[in-house]
Amino acid sequence: MTSPHATPPGRRRAEGHARDARLSRGLSGTNLERAGDYNLRTVLQVIRFHRESTRVAIANQTGLTAPTIANITGRLMEMGLIRNAGRLHGGRGQPALKIELCPDGAFGIGLTIDRDHLSLAILDLAGRVRARTTREIAFAGPDQVLAFVQEALPAALVEGEVARERILGVGVAMPDDVGRSLPDQPQGYDQWDAIDVKALLAPALPWPIHRDNDAAAAALGEAQYDEAFDCPSFFYLLITAGLGGGLVIDRTYHRGAHGRSGEIGLMPDPTAGRDGAVVQDCVSLAALRTRLAAVGQSLASPEALATMDDPASLAVIDRWVADSVAALVQPLVAVTTLFDPDAILIGGRLPACLNARLAAAVAQALATIDLPTRPDIRPAHMAQDAPAIGAAMLPFMDRLLPSDSILMQAGRG
Protein backbone atom coordinates (compact mmCIF):
# COMPACT_ATOMS: atom_id res chain seq x y z
CA MET A 1 0.00 0.00 0.00
CA THR A 2 1.31 3.44 -0.90
CA SER A 3 1.96 5.76 2.01
CA PRO A 4 -0.18 8.93 1.97
CA HIS A 5 3.08 10.81 2.55
CA ALA A 6 4.91 9.25 -0.41
CA THR A 7 6.07 11.65 -3.08
CA PRO A 8 4.19 11.04 -6.37
CA PRO A 9 6.45 9.66 -9.17
CA GLY A 10 5.89 12.73 -11.35
CA ARG A 11 6.92 15.03 -8.54
CA ARG A 12 10.00 12.89 -7.82
CA ARG A 13 11.03 13.21 -11.45
CA ALA A 14 10.50 16.97 -11.35
CA GLU A 15 12.53 17.30 -8.16
CA GLY A 16 15.29 15.24 -9.73
CA HIS A 17 15.33 17.50 -12.75
CA ALA A 18 15.50 20.54 -10.50
CA ARG A 19 18.33 19.12 -8.44
CA ASP A 20 20.43 18.33 -11.47
CA ALA A 21 19.78 21.29 -13.66
CA ARG A 22 18.68 24.46 -11.93
CA LEU A 23 21.07 27.36 -12.15
CA SER A 24 21.59 30.24 -9.79
CA ARG A 25 19.54 33.32 -10.64
CA GLY A 26 22.40 35.46 -9.35
CA LEU A 27 25.40 35.53 -7.09
CA SER A 28 23.67 36.74 -3.93
CA GLY A 29 24.35 34.76 -0.80
CA THR A 30 22.01 34.22 2.12
CA ASN A 31 22.44 34.38 5.86
CA LEU A 32 19.57 31.96 6.49
CA GLU A 33 20.26 29.31 9.07
CA ARG A 34 21.44 25.99 7.60
CA ALA A 35 22.22 27.59 4.22
CA GLY A 36 25.99 27.16 4.60
CA ASP A 37 26.33 24.85 1.62
CA TYR A 38 24.56 27.30 -0.65
CA ASN A 39 26.71 30.17 0.58
CA LEU A 40 29.89 28.18 0.05
CA ARG A 41 28.85 27.42 -3.52
CA THR A 42 28.00 31.07 -4.14
CA VAL A 43 31.35 32.34 -2.87
CA LEU A 44 33.20 29.76 -4.96
CA GLN A 45 31.23 30.83 -8.02
CA VAL A 46 32.21 34.47 -7.48
CA ILE A 47 35.88 33.49 -7.31
CA ARG A 48 35.50 31.29 -10.41
CA PHE A 49 34.16 34.18 -12.46
CA HIS A 50 36.84 36.64 -11.39
CA ARG A 51 39.65 34.06 -11.06
CA GLU A 52 40.90 36.16 -8.13
CA SER A 53 39.22 38.47 -5.65
CA THR A 54 39.35 39.74 -2.05
CA ARG A 55 37.14 38.97 0.92
CA VAL A 56 35.84 42.56 0.90
CA ALA A 57 34.91 42.35 -2.79
CA ILE A 58 33.20 38.98 -2.27
CA ALA A 59 31.20 40.37 0.65
CA ASN A 60 30.11 43.35 -1.44
CA GLN A 61 29.02 41.13 -4.32
CA THR A 62 27.20 38.46 -2.30
CA GLY A 63 25.80 40.49 0.59
CA LEU A 64 27.26 38.04 3.09
CA THR A 65 28.84 39.27 6.31
CA ALA A 66 32.62 39.54 6.73
CA PRO A 67 32.75 36.72 9.35
CA THR A 68 30.73 34.46 7.03
CA ILE A 69 33.10 35.20 4.13
CA ALA A 70 36.14 34.52 6.33
CA ASN A 71 34.68 31.18 7.44
CA ILE A 72 33.73 30.10 3.92
CA THR A 73 37.04 31.06 2.30
CA GLY A 74 38.82 29.17 5.07
CA ARG A 75 36.78 26.07 4.27
CA LEU A 76 37.42 26.45 0.54
CA MET A 77 41.17 26.66 1.19
CA GLU A 78 41.01 23.50 3.30
CA MET A 79 39.21 21.80 0.41
CA GLY A 80 42.03 22.84 -1.95
CA LEU A 81 39.70 24.87 -4.17
CA ILE A 82 41.19 28.35 -3.56
CA ARG A 83 44.48 29.75 -2.22
CA ASN A 84 46.05 32.99 -1.05
CA ALA A 85 47.66 35.04 -3.85
CA GLY A 86 49.53 37.83 -2.10
CA ARG A 87 48.45 41.36 -1.30
CA LEU A 88 46.48 43.81 -3.43
CA HIS A 89 48.71 46.91 -3.46
CA GLY A 90 47.53 50.47 -4.00
CA GLY A 91 45.11 52.64 -2.08
CA ARG A 92 45.13 53.44 1.61
CA GLY A 93 45.54 51.23 4.62
CA GLN A 94 46.61 47.61 4.91
CA PRO A 95 46.70 45.98 1.46
CA ALA A 96 43.89 43.44 1.03
CA LEU A 97 44.76 39.77 0.76
CA LYS A 98 43.98 38.37 -2.68
CA ILE A 99 42.31 34.99 -3.11
CA GLU A 100 42.56 33.01 -6.32
CA LEU A 101 41.04 29.88 -7.74
CA CYS A 102 42.94 26.57 -7.78
CA PRO A 103 42.03 25.15 -11.20
CA ASP A 104 43.46 21.76 -10.21
CA GLY A 105 41.24 21.65 -7.13
CA ALA A 106 38.48 19.71 -8.88
CA PHE A 107 37.78 18.09 -12.25
CA GLY A 108 34.73 16.89 -14.12
CA ILE A 109 34.57 14.32 -16.91
CA GLY A 110 32.05 14.68 -19.72
CA LEU A 111 31.06 11.94 -22.16
CA THR A 112 28.87 12.33 -25.23
CA ILE A 113 27.21 9.26 -26.70
CA ASP A 114 25.67 10.27 -30.02
CA ARG A 115 24.58 8.48 -33.14
CA ASP A 116 27.61 9.46 -35.19
CA HIS A 117 30.39 10.06 -32.68
CA LEU A 118 31.70 9.63 -29.15
CA SER A 119 33.45 12.39 -27.27
CA LEU A 120 35.20 12.64 -23.92
CA ALA A 121 36.28 15.90 -22.27
CA ILE A 122 37.84 16.80 -18.93
CA LEU A 123 37.29 20.23 -17.36
CA ASP A 124 39.09 21.77 -14.43
CA LEU A 125 37.53 23.99 -11.78
CA ALA A 126 38.17 27.10 -13.88
CA GLY A 127 36.14 25.60 -16.74
CA ARG A 128 39.16 25.04 -18.97
CA VAL A 129 39.20 21.94 -21.18
CA ARG A 130 42.22 19.96 -20.03
CA ALA A 131 41.78 17.05 -22.42
CA ARG A 132 39.44 16.20 -25.27
CA THR A 133 39.04 13.09 -27.41
CA THR A 134 36.50 12.51 -30.17
CA ARG A 135 35.94 9.43 -32.26
CA GLU A 136 33.75 9.20 -35.34
CA ILE A 137 31.77 5.99 -34.87
CA ALA A 138 28.45 5.57 -36.60
CA PHE A 139 25.79 4.14 -34.26
CA ALA A 140 28.21 2.84 -31.62
CA GLY A 141 26.77 0.07 -29.46
CA PRO A 142 27.22 -0.24 -25.69
CA ASP A 143 30.32 -2.45 -25.98
CA GLN A 144 31.97 0.05 -28.33
CA VAL A 145 31.22 2.93 -25.97
CA LEU A 146 32.71 1.11 -23.01
CA ALA A 147 35.80 0.21 -25.05
CA PHE A 148 36.19 3.84 -26.13
CA VAL A 149 36.10 5.08 -22.55
CA GLN A 150 38.52 2.43 -21.33
CA GLU A 151 40.96 3.36 -24.08
CA ALA A 152 40.56 7.15 -24.05
CA LEU A 153 40.39 7.91 -20.34
CA PRO A 154 43.93 6.97 -19.21
CA ALA A 155 45.54 9.06 -21.94
CA ALA A 156 43.18 11.98 -21.21
CA LEU A 157 44.06 11.93 -17.52
CA VAL A 158 47.76 12.07 -18.39
CA GLU A 159 47.28 14.78 -21.02
CA GLY A 160 45.26 16.94 -18.65
CA GLU A 161 47.52 16.27 -15.66
CA VAL A 162 44.44 15.21 -13.73
CA ALA A 163 44.64 13.73 -10.24
CA ARG A 164 42.03 10.95 -10.02
CA GLU A 165 41.25 11.78 -6.39
CA ARG A 166 40.24 15.29 -7.49
CA ILE A 167 37.59 14.06 -9.97
CA LEU A 168 34.12 15.00 -8.74
CA GLY A 169 32.16 12.83 -11.12
CA VAL A 170 31.11 12.14 -14.69
CA GLY A 171 28.41 13.69 -16.84
CA VAL A 172 26.97 11.67 -19.71
CA ALA A 173 25.15 13.50 -22.50
CA MET A 174 22.86 11.54 -24.81
CA PRO A 175 19.94 12.52 -27.03
CA ASP A 176 16.51 11.62 -25.70
CA ASP A 177 15.19 8.59 -27.56
CA VAL A 178 18.69 7.93 -28.89
CA GLY A 179 17.34 4.82 -30.59
CA ARG A 180 14.88 6.88 -32.66
CA SER A 181 15.37 5.98 -36.30
CA LEU A 182 17.70 8.08 -38.44
CA PRO A 183 18.92 7.45 -41.99
CA ASP A 184 21.16 4.35 -42.28
CA GLN A 185 20.54 3.35 -38.65
CA PRO A 186 21.42 -0.35 -38.22
CA GLN A 187 19.00 -2.86 -36.81
CA GLY A 188 19.39 -3.29 -33.07
CA TYR A 189 20.66 0.20 -32.33
CA ASP A 190 17.46 0.92 -30.45
CA GLN A 191 18.80 -1.32 -27.66
CA TRP A 192 20.13 1.92 -26.16
CA ASP A 193 16.62 2.82 -25.03
CA ALA A 194 16.75 -0.09 -22.55
CA ILE A 195 20.41 0.24 -21.44
CA ASP A 196 21.30 1.28 -17.88
CA VAL A 197 24.06 3.72 -18.86
CA LYS A 198 25.36 4.15 -15.32
CA ALA A 199 25.72 0.41 -14.82
CA LEU A 200 27.40 0.08 -18.23
CA LEU A 201 30.03 2.72 -17.49
CA ALA A 202 30.64 2.06 -13.79
CA PRO A 203 33.57 -0.38 -14.34
CA ALA A 204 35.48 2.26 -16.34
CA LEU A 205 34.27 5.36 -14.50
CA PRO A 206 34.29 4.74 -10.72
CA TRP A 207 32.80 8.12 -9.81
CA PRO A 208 29.24 9.45 -9.48
CA ILE A 209 27.61 9.48 -12.91
CA HIS A 210 25.03 12.07 -13.99
CA ARG A 211 23.09 11.53 -17.20
CA ASP A 212 21.40 14.33 -19.13
CA ASN A 213 19.98 15.16 -22.52
CA ASP A 214 22.71 16.36 -24.90
CA ALA A 215 21.04 19.70 -25.68
CA ALA A 216 20.40 20.29 -21.98
CA ALA A 217 24.04 19.56 -21.18
CA ALA A 218 25.22 21.96 -23.87
CA ALA A 219 22.89 24.72 -22.65
CA LEU A 220 23.82 24.17 -19.01
CA GLY A 221 27.50 24.38 -19.85
CA GLU A 222 26.94 27.54 -21.89
CA ALA A 223 25.12 29.15 -18.96
CA GLN A 224 28.13 28.63 -16.69
CA TYR A 225 30.51 30.73 -18.77
CA ASP A 226 31.19 34.40 -18.02
CA GLU A 227 29.53 35.54 -21.24
CA ALA A 228 26.26 33.92 -20.15
CA PHE A 229 25.78 36.53 -17.44
CA ASP A 230 25.21 39.11 -20.18
CA CYS A 231 22.73 36.66 -21.69
CA PRO A 232 20.62 35.25 -18.84
CA SER A 233 17.86 33.91 -21.10
CA PHE A 234 18.60 32.02 -24.29
CA PHE A 235 17.53 29.15 -26.50
CA TYR A 236 20.30 26.74 -27.44
CA LEU A 237 19.98 25.07 -30.83
CA LEU A 238 22.13 21.92 -30.97
CA ILE A 239 22.93 20.53 -34.42
CA THR A 240 24.45 17.05 -34.31
CA ALA A 241 23.35 13.86 -36.04
CA GLY A 242 19.89 15.05 -35.00
CA LEU A 243 18.56 18.39 -33.78
CA GLY A 244 17.86 19.38 -30.19
CA GLY A 245 17.19 22.49 -28.19
CA GLY A 246 17.62 23.79 -24.67
CA LEU A 247 15.71 26.63 -23.00
CA VAL A 248 17.38 28.75 -20.29
CA ILE A 249 15.33 31.52 -18.66
CA ASP A 250 16.93 33.77 -16.05
CA ARG A 251 19.86 31.34 -15.88
CA THR A 252 17.51 28.49 -15.02
CA TYR A 253 17.24 25.53 -17.38
CA HIS A 254 13.57 24.70 -18.00
CA ARG A 255 12.87 21.05 -18.70
CA GLY A 256 9.09 21.16 -18.91
CA ALA A 257 6.51 18.97 -17.21
CA HIS A 258 7.87 15.76 -18.70
CA GLY A 259 11.52 16.75 -19.09
CA ARG A 260 11.20 17.17 -22.85
CA SER A 261 11.22 20.92 -23.44
CA GLY A 262 13.27 22.25 -26.36
CA GLU A 263 12.44 19.39 -28.75
CA ILE A 264 12.60 21.70 -31.75
CA GLY A 265 13.82 18.92 -34.01
CA LEU A 266 10.52 17.06 -33.65
CA MET A 267 8.35 20.04 -34.61
CA PRO A 268 6.46 19.63 -37.91
CA ASP A 269 8.17 21.07 -40.96
CA PRO A 270 5.57 22.28 -43.49
CA THR A 271 8.35 23.56 -45.77
CA ALA A 272 9.39 19.97 -46.57
CA GLY A 273 6.31 19.42 -48.74
CA ARG A 274 5.51 15.94 -47.40
CA ASP A 275 3.34 14.55 -44.64
CA GLY A 276 4.97 13.76 -41.34
CA ALA A 277 8.16 15.74 -41.97
CA VAL A 278 9.86 17.23 -38.91
CA VAL A 279 12.53 19.92 -38.67
CA GLN A 280 15.25 17.39 -37.80
CA ASP A 281 14.71 15.70 -41.16
CA CYS A 282 16.41 18.73 -42.71
CA VAL A 283 18.38 20.51 -39.98
CA SER A 284 20.83 17.82 -38.91
CA LEU A 285 24.18 16.38 -39.89
CA ALA A 286 22.44 13.12 -40.78
CA ALA A 287 20.33 14.95 -43.35
CA LEU A 288 23.33 16.83 -44.76
CA ARG A 289 25.34 13.62 -44.94
CA THR A 290 22.51 11.95 -46.90
CA ARG A 291 22.37 14.84 -49.36
CA LEU A 292 26.12 14.73 -49.93
CA ALA A 293 26.01 10.96 -50.45
CA ALA A 294 23.48 11.52 -53.25
CA VAL A 295 26.18 13.40 -55.22
CA GLY A 296 28.85 10.82 -54.42
CA GLN A 297 30.49 12.72 -51.55
CA SER A 298 31.13 10.89 -48.27
CA LEU A 299 31.49 12.83 -45.03
CA ALA A 300 34.13 11.30 -42.78
CA SER A 301 33.72 14.00 -40.14
CA PRO A 302 31.90 17.35 -39.82
CA GLU A 303 35.23 19.19 -40.02
CA ALA A 304 35.50 18.07 -43.67
CA LEU A 305 32.59 20.39 -44.51
CA ALA A 306 34.93 23.37 -44.08
CA THR A 307 37.32 22.19 -46.80
CA MET A 308 34.96 20.86 -49.48
CA ASP A 309 35.54 22.75 -52.71
CA ASP A 310 34.01 20.72 -55.52
CA PRO A 311 31.02 22.43 -57.15
CA ALA A 312 28.56 19.59 -56.49
CA SER A 313 29.30 19.48 -52.75
CA LEU A 314 29.22 23.26 -52.42
CA ALA A 315 25.85 23.34 -54.16
CA VAL A 316 24.52 20.72 -51.72
CA ILE A 317 25.75 22.74 -48.73
CA ASP A 318 24.23 25.94 -50.14
CA ARG A 319 20.87 24.21 -50.63
CA TRP A 320 21.03 22.67 -47.16
CA VAL A 321 21.65 26.04 -45.53
CA ALA A 322 18.72 27.59 -47.42
CA ASP A 323 16.38 24.70 -46.58
CA SER A 324 17.51 24.69 -42.94
CA VAL A 325 16.75 28.38 -42.60
CA ALA A 326 13.29 27.84 -44.09
CA ALA A 327 12.62 24.94 -41.71
CA LEU A 328 13.82 26.90 -38.67
CA VAL A 329 12.06 30.23 -39.21
CA GLN A 330 8.63 29.36 -37.81
CA PRO A 331 9.92 27.34 -34.83
CA LEU A 332 12.26 30.18 -33.90
CA VAL A 333 9.49 32.74 -34.32
CA ALA A 334 7.56 30.65 -31.78
CA VAL A 335 10.55 30.58 -29.42
CA THR A 336 11.03 34.34 -29.77
CA THR A 337 7.41 35.33 -29.24
CA LEU A 338 6.66 32.86 -26.46
CA PHE A 339 9.83 33.16 -24.37
CA ASP A 340 11.46 36.46 -25.42
CA PRO A 341 15.06 35.22 -25.00
CA ASP A 342 18.10 37.47 -25.04
CA ALA A 343 19.68 35.23 -27.67
CA ILE A 344 19.32 32.17 -29.81
CA LEU A 345 22.63 30.32 -29.75
CA ILE A 346 23.52 27.83 -32.46
CA GLY A 347 25.97 25.13 -31.47
CA GLY A 348 26.76 21.51 -32.18
CA ARG A 349 29.14 19.85 -34.57
CA LEU A 350 29.11 22.10 -37.61
CA PRO A 351 32.52 23.62 -38.34
CA ALA A 352 32.78 27.20 -37.09
CA CYS A 353 32.56 28.77 -40.55
CA LEU A 354 29.36 26.90 -41.47
CA ASN A 355 27.86 27.44 -38.02
CA ALA A 356 28.44 31.20 -38.34
CA ARG A 357 27.01 31.19 -41.85
CA LEU A 358 23.83 29.43 -40.70
CA ALA A 359 23.42 31.80 -37.75
CA ALA A 360 23.77 34.83 -40.03
CA ALA A 361 21.28 33.40 -42.52
CA VAL A 362 18.72 32.67 -39.78
CA ALA A 363 19.16 36.20 -38.40
CA GLN A 364 18.64 37.66 -41.85
CA ALA A 365 15.46 35.64 -42.38
CA LEU A 366 13.99 36.63 -39.00
CA ALA A 367 14.82 40.28 -39.70
CA THR A 368 12.18 40.28 -42.45
CA ILE A 369 9.44 39.27 -40.00
CA ASP A 370 7.64 41.76 -37.77
CA LEU A 371 8.40 40.52 -34.24
CA PRO A 372 7.78 42.22 -30.87
CA THR A 373 11.43 41.66 -29.88
CA ARG A 374 14.56 40.46 -31.67
CA PRO A 375 17.00 38.14 -29.95
CA ASP A 376 20.67 38.10 -30.83
CA ILE A 377 21.25 35.11 -33.08
CA ARG A 378 24.85 33.89 -33.00
CA PRO A 379 27.11 30.86 -32.69
CA ALA A 380 27.32 29.45 -29.17
CA HIS A 381 30.41 30.15 -27.08
CA MET A 382 30.83 26.39 -26.73
CA ALA A 383 30.17 24.96 -30.16
CA GLN A 384 32.36 21.95 -30.89
CA ASP A 385 31.67 19.05 -28.50
CA ALA A 386 29.41 21.30 -26.44
CA PRO A 387 27.44 18.37 -24.96
CA ALA A 388 30.61 16.71 -23.62
CA ILE A 389 31.89 19.98 -22.19
CA GLY A 390 28.50 20.78 -20.72
CA ALA A 391 28.22 17.25 -19.32
CA ALA A 392 31.57 17.72 -17.60
CA MET A 393 29.97 20.68 -15.79
CA LEU A 394 27.26 18.48 -14.26
CA PRO A 395 29.45 17.13 -11.42
CA PHE A 396 30.47 20.70 -10.55
CA MET A 397 26.83 21.73 -10.45
CA ASP A 398 25.97 18.77 -8.27
CA ARG A 399 28.80 19.26 -5.81
CA LEU A 400 30.17 22.82 -5.94
CA LEU A 401 28.18 25.39 -7.90
CA PRO A 402 25.15 27.35 -6.63
CA SER A 403 21.61 26.22 -7.34
CA ASP A 404 18.26 27.57 -6.19
CA SER A 405 17.26 24.02 -5.28
CA ILE A 406 20.14 23.81 -2.79
CA LEU A 407 18.84 26.93 -1.06
CA MET A 408 15.28 25.64 -0.97
CA GLN A 409 16.39 22.32 0.54
CA ALA A 410 18.48 24.15 3.14
CA GLY A 411 15.51 26.26 4.20
CA ARG A 412 13.04 23.40 4.66
CA GLY A 413 14.30 22.47 8.13
C-alpha positions, 0 to 999 in steps of 0.5 A: 500500500502506498503511504499517503506521505509518499512523493508522487512519481511525477513530482519525484522526477520533477525534483530530480530535474531541478536538483540536477539542472537548476542554475543560480539566478544570481550571485547573492548569498544568504544568511539563512540558518542551515544555508551554509552549503549554498553560501559556500557554492555562491562564494566559490562561483564568485571566485571562479568568475573573477579568477581572483578576488578579495574577501571585501569584494566577495562580501560586497558582491554576495551580501554576506557578512565579513565573518561568514566570508572569512569562514567560507574562504577558510573552508574552501582553502582546506578543500584545496579549491582556492588559495592565497595570492599575495596582497592587493597593493595600492590605495590606503591602509593595509593591502587586502589579501587576494584569493585566487582559484585553484584550477586543479582543485576539482575536475569533471569528466564529460562523455557524449554518446551520439549516433555518429560520434563519441566524445570525452572531455575533462574540465578543471575547476576554472572551466578550462578543457584539459583534455578532449578526445572525439571518435567518429563511430556511426551508431556505436553500441554499448560495448563500443562505448565502453571500449572507447572510454577504457581506451581514451580515459587513461591518456586523457588523464595524463594529457590533462595532468588530472589527479584521479582523487580530485575528480568529482564525477562524470556527466553523460550527455545523450539525445533523448530517444537515442534509438529513434530511427535516423537514416542508415541506422542499423538494426538493433541500435534501439537497444540503447533505449533499454540500457542502464548507462550508469551500470554500463560505465561504472567499471570504467568510470568509478565516480558518481555518474550524472546523465542528461539530454545532450542539448540540456548539457550543452545549454547548461554548460553555456550558462556557466561561462562568463559571457552567459551573465550578459545573456541570462535567457537564451535558446540553445539550438544543438545541431548534431546527427539530429537536432535538439534544443535547450531553453534557459530563462533567467539562468535556469534551465527549463525542462518542462513537465515531462523533461522534454522541453526544447524538442525543436527537431521534432516540430512539424516542418511544413516547408518539406512538402511531405506529410509527417516531416519534422525539422530534424529531417532537414536541420541535422548532420544526418540529413546533410550527410545523406544529401552529400552521399546523393552526389557521391560525396562521403562525409568522414567528419563534420570538419571536412565540410569546411574544406569541401571545394568541388562544385557539387558538394558546395551546391549541396551545402548551399541548398542545405543552408537555405532549406535549414533556414526555411525549416527553422524560421517558424519554430524560432518565431515561436521561441522568440514570441513565447519566451522572449530570450536574449539570444538564440545560440547555435551550437553543435558539430558544424565547423565554425565557418558553417555554423556562423554562416547558418546563424547569419542566414537565420538572423537575416530571415527573421529580420524580415518578419515583424516581431515584438522583440529580436533576440541576438542570433549567433554561434554558441560560445561552446560549439564543438563538443558542447554536450561533452563539455556541458556534461563535464559541468554536471558534477560541478553543479551537483557538488560545488556550484550554486543552485536555487534548489540547494537553497530551498532544501536548506531552508526546509528544516 
